Amino acid sequence: MKVKTRAALRKRWKIEFEKRGIVWCELNLDGCWKKVHGFAHAKKSDELKPEEYNEVVAACNPCHGQLDEGDSHQDMEDMIHLIIMTSSWPTRTEDLNRMTTVWKR
C-alpha cells in the first residue's frame, strides 16, 4: 500500500476511533504512555492482505514497539483480535472496511 494511502487511512482511523471514545492506547503494556500515537496491526505490514489492513488497535509508541519486537506473530495477532473483540467497538474491522471502500471512490 502506498505511503499516501496509509497516511490518509490513519487520519480516517483517528477520526473514527475518537468518535467512539477510543482515545487511549488499547495495548496497555509495561511502559505504556497511554496517549495514542498510531495504530498497531494484527500482522506485520509485509504479511497483511488488503482485507486485513483495517484490523487495528489504537497504540502508543512503546506498546507498539513491544508488540512488534517481543511477541511471536501468532501472539501478536491473537492479542490484537482479543482487544478488538472485547472492546467497546468490536465491529471496527468490518466498519472500517466498509468506510474505506466507500471513501476510496
CYANA upper distance limits for C-alpha pairs under 8 A (distance plus 0.5 A):
  1 MET  CA      5 THR  CA      7.18
  1 MET  CA      6 ARG  CA      7.21
  2 LYS  CA      6 ARG  CA      6.80
  3 VAL  CA      7 ALA  CA      6.65
  4 LYS  CA      8 ALA  CA      6.70
  5 THR  CA      9 LEU  CA      6.66
  6 ARG  CA     10 ARG  CA      6.68
  7 ALA  CA     11 LYS  CA      6.88
  8 ALA  CA     12 ARG  CA      6.87
  9 LEU  CA     13 TRP  CA      6.57
  9 LEU  CA    100 THR  CA      8.12
 10 ARG  CA     14 LYS  CA      6.59
 10 ARG  CA     38 GLY  CA      8.04
 10 ARG  CA     39 PHE  CA      8.20
 11 LYS  CA     15 ILE  CA      7.03
 12 ARG  CA     16 GLU  CA      6.81
 13 TRP  CA     17 PHE  CA      6.41
 13 TRP  CA     96 LEU  CA      8.22
 14 LYS  CA     18 GLU  CA      6.57
 15 ILE  CA     19 LYS  CA      6.67
 16 GLU  CA     20 ARG  CA      7.06
 17 PHE  CA     21 GLY  CA      6.90
 17 PHE  CA     22 ILE  CA      5.60
 17 PHE  CA     23 VAL  CA      7.38
 17 PHE  CA     58 ALA  CA      8.37
 18 GLU  CA     22 ILE  CA      5.86
 18 GLU  CA     23 VAL  CA      6.20
 20 ARG  CA     88 SER  CA      8.41
 20 ARG  CA     89 TRP  CA      7.83
 22 ILE  CA     58 ALA  CA      7.92
 23 VAL  CA     35 LYS  CA      7.67
 23 VAL  CA     36 VAL  CA      6.86
 23 VAL  CA     58 ALA  CA      8.05
 24 TRP  CA     34 LYS  CA      5.75
 24 TRP  CA     35 LYS  CA      5.66
 24 TRP  CA     36 VAL  CA      5.85
 24 TRP  CA     58 ALA  CA      7.42
 24 TRP  CA     59 ALA  CA      7.93
 25 CYS  CA     32 CYS  CA      8.07
 25 CYS  CA     33 TRP  CA      8.12
 25 CYS  CA     34 LYS  CA      5.45
 25 CYS  CA     35 LYS  CA      6.39
 25 CYS  CA     36 VAL  CA      5.66
 25 CYS  CA     57 VAL  CA      8.42
 25 CYS  CA     58 ALA  CA      5.72
 25 CYS  CA     59 ALA  CA      4.87
 25 CYS  CA     60 CYS  CA      5.97
 26 GLU  CA     57 VAL  CA      6.81
 26 GLU  CA     58 ALA  CA      6.04
 26 GLU  CA     59 ALA  CA      6.47
 26 GLU  CA     83 ILE  CA      7.74
 27 LEU  CA     32 CYS  CA      8.46
 27 LEU  CA     57 VAL  CA      8.18
 27 LEU  CA     58 ALA  CA      8.08
 27 LEU  CA     59 ALA  CA      6.73
 27 LEU  CA     63 CYS  CA      6.78
 27 LEU  CA     64 HIS  CA      8.40
 27 LEU  CA     83 ILE  CA      8.23
 28 ASN  CA     32 CYS  CA      5.94
 28 ASN  CA     34 LYS  CA      7.53
 28 ASN  CA     63 CYS  CA      7.29
 29 LEU  CA     63 CYS  CA      6.13
 29 LEU  CA     66 GLN  CA      8.39
 30 ASP  CA     63 CYS  CA      7.96
 31 GLY  CA     62 PRO  CA      7.06
 31 GLY  CA     63 CYS  CA      7.79
 32 CYS  CA     60 CYS  CA      7.27
 32 CYS  CA     62 PRO  CA      6.58
 32 CYS  CA     63 CYS  CA      6.33
 33 TRP  CA     60 CYS  CA      6.55
 33 TRP  CA     61 ASN  CA      8.18
 33 TRP  CA     62 PRO  CA      7.56
 34 LYS  CA     60 CYS  CA      6.85
 35 LYS  CA     59 ALA  CA      8.21
 35 LYS  CA     60 CYS  CA      6.33
 36 VAL  CA     58 ALA  CA      6.47
 36 VAL  CA     59 ALA  CA      5.67
 36 VAL  CA     60 CYS  CA      5.19
 36 VAL  CA     61 ASN  CA      8.38
 37 HIS  CA     58 ALA  CA      8.25
 37 HIS  CA     59 ALA  CA      6.68
 37 HIS  CA     60 CYS  CA      5.37
 37 HIS  CA     61 ASN  CA      6.65
 38 GLY  CA     58 ALA  CA      6.62
 38 GLY  CA     59 ALA  CA      5.98
 38 GLY  CA     60 CYS  CA      6.84
 38 GLY  CA     61 ASN  CA      7.84
 39 PHE  CA     56 VAL  CA      6.42
 39 PHE  CA     57 VAL  CA      5.95
 39 PHE  CA     58 ALA  CA      5.14
 39 PHE  CA     59 ALA  CA      5.57
 39 PHE  CA     60 CYS  CA      8.28
 39 PHE  CA     64 HIS  CA      8.21
 40 ALA  CA     56 VAL  CA      5.82
 40 ALA  CA     57 VAL  CA      5.91
 40 ALA  CA     58 ALA  CA      6.99
 40 ALA  CA     59 ALA  CA      6.51
 40 ALA  CA     64 HIS  CA      6.54
 40 ALA  CA     80 ILE  CA      8.41
 41 HIS  CA     45 SER  CA      7.96
 41 HIS  CA     53 TYR  CA      7.64
 41 HIS  CA     54 ASN  CA      8.11
 41 HIS  CA     55 GLU  CA      6.23
 41 HIS  CA     56 VAL  CA      5.05
 41 HIS  CA     57 VAL  CA      7.29
 41 HIS  CA     77 GLU  CA      8.42
 41 HIS  CA     80 ILE  CA      7.67
 42 ALA  CA     52 GLU  CA      8.45
 42 ALA  CA     55 GLU  CA      6.39
 42 ALA  CA     56 VAL  CA      6.90
 42 ALA  CA     76 MET  CA      6.70
 42 ALA  CA     77 GLU  CA      4.85
 42 ALA  CA     78 ASP  CA      8.06
 42 ALA  CA     79 MET  CA      8.29
 42 ALA  CA     80 ILE  CA      5.77
 42 ALA  CA     81 HIS  CA      7.41
 43 LYS  CA     47 GLU  CA      6.80
 43 LYS  CA     48 LEU  CA      6.57
 43 LYS  CA     73 HIS  CA      7.25
 43 LYS  CA     76 MET  CA      7.53
 43 LYS  CA     77 GLU  CA      6.33
 44 LYS  CA     48 LEU  CA      7.01
 44 LYS  CA     68 ASP  CA      8.23
 44 LYS  CA     73 HIS  CA      8.12
 48 LEU  CA     52 GLU  CA      6.37
 48 LEU  CA     53 TYR  CA      6.67
 49 LYS  CA     53 TYR  CA      7.11
 51 GLU  CA     97 ASN  CA      7.75
 52 GLU  CA     93 THR  CA      8.47
 54 ASN  CA     92 ARG  CA      8.40
 54 ASN  CA     93 THR  CA      5.79
 54 ASN  CA     96 LEU  CA      6.60
 54 ASN  CA     97 ASN  CA      6.85
 55 GLU  CA     80 ILE  CA      8.22
 55 GLU  CA     81 HIS  CA      8.25
 55 GLU  CA     92 ARG  CA      8.22
 55 GLU  CA     93 THR  CA      5.74
 56 VAL  CA     80 ILE  CA      7.59
 56 VAL  CA     84 ILE  CA      8.38
 56 VAL  CA     93 THR  CA      7.97
 57 VAL  CA     80 ILE  CA      7.20
 57 VAL  CA     83 ILE  CA      7.98
 57 VAL  CA     84 ILE  CA      7.51
 59 ALA  CA     63 CYS  CA      6.89
 59 ALA  CA     64 HIS  CA      6.39
 60 CYS  CA     64 HIS  CA      6.62
 61 ASN  CA     65 GLY  CA      6.56
 62 PRO  CA     66 GLN  CA      6.70
 63 CYS  CA     67 LEU  CA      6.61
 64 HIS  CA     68 ASP  CA      6.71
 65 GLY  CA     69 GLU  CA      6.53
 66 GLN  CA     70 GLY  CA      5.85
 66 GLN  CA     71 ASP  CA      8.03
 67 LEU  CA     71 ASP  CA      6.21
 67 LEU  CA     76 MET  CA      6.83
 68 ASP  CA     76 MET  CA      8.11
 71 ASP  CA     75 ASP  CA      6.24
 71 ASP  CA     76 MET  CA      6.24
 72 SER  CA     76 MET  CA      6.60
 73 HIS  CA     77 GLU  CA      6.72
 74 GLN  CA     78 ASP  CA      6.53
 75 ASP  CA     79 MET  CA      6.54
 76 MET  CA     80 ILE  CA      6.80
 77 GLU  CA     81 HIS  CA      6.65
 78 ASP  CA     82 LEU  CA      6.53
 79 MET  CA     83 ILE  CA      6.70
 80 ILE  CA     84 ILE  CA      6.71
 81 HIS  CA     85 MET  CA      6.58
 82 LEU  CA     86 THR  CA      6.60
 83 ILE  CA     87 SER  CA      6.35
 84 ILE  CA     89 TRP  CA      7.48
 84 ILE  CA     90 PRO  CA      5.66
 84 ILE  CA     91 THR  CA      8.26
 84 ILE  CA     92 ARG  CA      7.88
 85 MET  CA     89 TRP  CA      8.28
 85 MET  CA     90 PRO  CA      5.18
 85 MET  CA     91 THR  CA      8.21
 86 THR  CA     90 PRO  CA      6.88
 91 THR  CA     95 ASP  CA      6.53
 92 ARG  CA     96 LEU  CA      6.26
 93 THR  CA     97 ASN  CA      6.50
 94 GLU  CA     98 ARG  CA      6.73
 95 ASP  CA     99 MET  CA      6.66
 96 LEU  CA    100 THR  CA      6.41
 97 ASN  CA    101 THR  CA      6.59
 98 ARG  CA    102 VAL  CA      6.82
 99 MET  CA    103 TRP  CA      6.30
100 THR  CA    104 LYS  CA      6.30
101 THR  CA    105 ARG  CA      7.46
